[in-house]
Amino acid sequence: MSDASINTKAVDAGYGDAGFGDYFALLKPRVMSLVVFTAFVGLLAAPGAVHPMIGFASILFIAVGGGASGALNMWWDADIDAVMKRTKSRPVPSGRIGADEAKALGITLSVFAVVMLWLASNVVAAGLLAFTIFFYVVIYTMWLKRWTPQNIVIGGASGAFPPMIGWAVATGGVSVESVLMFAIIFVWTPPHFWALCLFMNSDYEKAGVPMLTVTHGRRVTRNHILAYTLVLAPIAIGAGFTSIGGPIYLAVAVVLNALFLIGAFRIWRRSEDAAVADKYRVEKKFFALSLFYLFGHFGAIMAQAALAPYGIGGW
């Protein structure tokens, strides 16, 4: 009997020996950390002052909402997670936490996070959080992920909303600046994930997930990575000329986008034989760079916002 069938039976039975670490893993802490970071940057970069306690509570509830999305994603995707090397040890496919338990926890935390964010801040921020959870769980996880190779293109919106939510906590609304922060993450997401797919394609093939590498091949995927990177660069650099930008951000954005474009061009020009020969070393480096790329941009926005009260760094 294969490991996949054992894991699937464990999921169906719903039995396990879960500890605190398993429940924490159910919330996808790495994804949650990105949600917290970008939401905090959105909050900090927004005009106006927010009481520290309100700001702390709001970021906490946004984090809980992100974790709730992760739990519901693991509940729904338990069957395909069980056959993918990268995900088969997760709490639900491994059987340590039952699928129904994950669903109940995800729904409970979702309602709690949205209601508490509404009470702590405002209805716009709470509404954006509710829509983000719905988009990630229903639109992306339940619908797009198994239906179209554009899954990560459209579904990436769910990961792009947190800075808009943070901005809404502070302002009660949406602005050009918050939309630009959304756009940076939204356009960054496809090349980031497609780079991962280039060297993890066998996992998606086994699970039957129609990623672009599975449906159209690696050559087309390489073309798309370059195309999206070309679109991303002017958006990211252009944000430097708005109220969230400044010389610090602009310098960081120019350097990072130059590196990202070089990396995307190197991926685009590579043959599959060359990639296989060096075990996708270039693709793995680009994937690592993509993580630093996003952190660098939002770290620079945060630096600009932190220095603004002292009259340093802004336009």
Helices and strands as residue ranges (DSSP letters): H 3-13, H 20-26, H 29-45, H 52-76, H 78-81, H 99-120, H 123-134, I 135-144, H 151-155, H 157-160, H 162-171, H 176-207, H 212-215, H 217-238, G 239-241, H 247-269, H 272-277, H 281-307, G 308-310
